[in-house]
Amino acid sequence: MERTGLKPIDELVILAKGGNGLAFTALWDRHIDQMKVYLRNRFRGTDDYWIDDICIRSFEKAFRQIQTYDESKSQFQTWLNTIARNTALDSLEQDSRIHPKSRIIYIDEDPEKSGIGGIPDSSKDALSSMITLEDEEEKLKYIERLPALYREVARRRMVDEMKYSDIAESMDIELNTVKTRIRRAKQLMDRMRDDDEKEEMI
C-alpha cells in the first residue's frame, strides 16, 4: 500500500469527503465510544437509548456535513463532539415541551463560565412513548414518510406489532439499535403530525 504521509484518520477523512461510505463507517467505529463518553459526561441523567439516539443522529449530520470539516481548525473527534452537543441540546429543547417534569443535567465545558444547568429530559421507555394515531391509515401515512433508516423498523413494530427482540433477529441488528430507531421514528412522526396540523390551521 502506498504511503501518503498522512495519519490513518486523515486518510479516512479524505476518503469520506470523497463520498466513500466505508471510510465513514470506519470513522464511526473509531470515534463512537469516545462520543458516548463525552455525552455521558456532559449530559447527566441520560440512559443508553438516549445516548445511542444522539450518536446516530450526530453521525448522520456529520456524514452530510463532512465537507465542512477543516482539519486545520480542530481534531475530527472535537468536530464530532460539537455536533453531538448541539444535537443533544436541540433534542432536549424540543422534548422539553412534551416532558417538562423530567430532567437531564447539562454540564458546560467551562464550569467556571456557566456551572451546571437543568434541561428537561425526554427519556422514556419506547413502549410507553409509542405514537398514538387515530387510525391505521394515518399511522401508515407517517411511517411511509420516514427516512429509510427508520421506516422498516417502525413498520414492523407499529403495524406488525413485532417484539423488539424479534425485529432485531429478523433484521440482524442489535436490540438497542431497534429501540433507538423506534424512539427516533416516533419523534419524527410526532413532528410530521404537528407540522400537518399547523398547515391545516393556516
N, C-alpha and C positions, 0 to 999 in steps of 0.2 A: 504493500500500500504506500502510495506517495505521501511523503511528509510535507505538510503545508507550513509548518512553523507555528500553527495556531493550537491553542489548547483544545482538547476534545469538545468541551462545552461550546467554544466559539464556532467550531466546525458544525456542530448540531444546529446552532442558531442560524448560521448562514444557509444551511440546507432547509431549515424550517421556513426562512424568509423566502426561499425559492419555491415553496409550496409542498415540500416533502413531508407528508403526514407521518411517516415512520420516524423521522428525525424529531418531530414534535412529540410523538409518543415517548421517545427516549428522554426528552426533556422532562416530560411528566414524571417518568419513573425516577429520574434523578432528583427532582425537587418537591415531589408531593409530600414526602414525610416532613421536610423542613417547613413547608407551608402549613401543615396541620399543627406542628408545634407552635409556630408563630400565631396562628389563630387561637389556639387554646390559651396562650399566654396573654393575648390582647383582649379576648372576649371570654370572661369568666362566667360559669353557669351554663355553658353550652353542652350539648350531647354529641355523640359521634355522628348521628344522622345530619344534624345541622352543619357540623364541620365538613362532612363529605359533600353536602349540597353546595356549600360555599366554594369548596375546592373545584367541583365540577364546573360551576358557573364561572369561576375565575379563569380556569384554563380555557373555557370556551371563548371568553373575552380576549385572553392572551393570544389565542390562535388567530382570531380575527384582527388583532392589533399588532401582530408580530412585526410588521413593517415599521412601526413607530418606535420600536426598541432601539436605543442608542447606547452601545456598549461603552462609549467614552464618558457617559454621564452616570452610569450605575451598573452594578453587577446584575446578572439576569435574575438571581434569587430576590434581590431587593426590588426589582421591577415587578416581579410576580407578587411579592408580598404587598406592594402598594395597590395592585389591582384587587387582591384578596381583601385588603382592609376596606377599600371603597365599596366593593361588592357586599361585604358584610354589613357595613353601615347603611347602605341603601336598602338592604333586605330588612334590617331592623326598623328603619324608618317606615317602610311600607307596612310591616306586620304590627307596628305599634297601634295602628288604627283598629286592628282586629282583636289583639290580645293585650289590652292596656295594663292588665294586672300582673302578668308575668314579667320577670326581669332578667336581663343579661347585663353584666357589668363590662363596659369597655374601658380598658386601661390605655391611656395615651402613651405614645413612645417617649414623651418627655414628661415624666411625673411632676417635675417642678413647674411645668408650664400650666398644666390643667388638672392634675390629680386624677381621681377616679370619679367617673360619672355613670349614672344608671341609664340604661336604654332598655325599653320594653323588649321582651323576648317573644318569639313565635314558636318556640319549641313545643310541639305537641306530638302525641303518638299519631302515626299516619292513619290508623284506623279511625280514630275519633275525629280527625280533621278531614275525612273524606268529603269531597264536594257533594252537595245535595242539590240536585236539579229537579225540575218539575216532572219531566218525563224522559224516557229513554231516547227519544228523538233529539231532544235538546242536548242531552249528555253526549250522544254520538257526534253531534254537530261540533261541539267544542273539542272533543278528542281528535277529530279529523283535522282540526286546525293546529294541533300541537306540532312542534318540531319532531322530526323522525326519531330522535333520541328518546323521547318520552312517549310517543304515540302508542307503540305496541304494548309497552308495559302497562300504560293506563287502560288500554282496551281489555287486556287480559284480566286486570284487577276490577275495574269499574263496570265492565259489561259482562265478561265471562265469570266474574266473581271467583277467580282462582286464588288460592292461598299464596302468600309471599314465597314460601318455600317451593311451591310447585312452579311458580313463574321463574324463579331463579334456576331451577333444574331444567326446565324446558327451553330457556333462552341461554343457558350455560353462562350465567353471570352471578356475581356474589349477591348474597341475600341483602346485605347492607346497601348495595347498589340499587337493587329493586326498590327498597323502601325510600331511598333518597330520590330516585327518579319519580316515584309516585307522588311524593311530597311536592316536588317541583312542578309536576304536571298539575296538581291541584291548585297551586299558586297561579300558574299561567292561565288555567281555566277560569279561576275566580276573576283574574284581571280582564280576560276577554269578556266575561259576562258583565262586569262593571262598565267596560267601555261601550258595550252594546246598549246598556241601559241609559248611559249618558247621551248616546246618539239619538235614542228614541225620544229623549226629553227636549232635544233641540227643535 
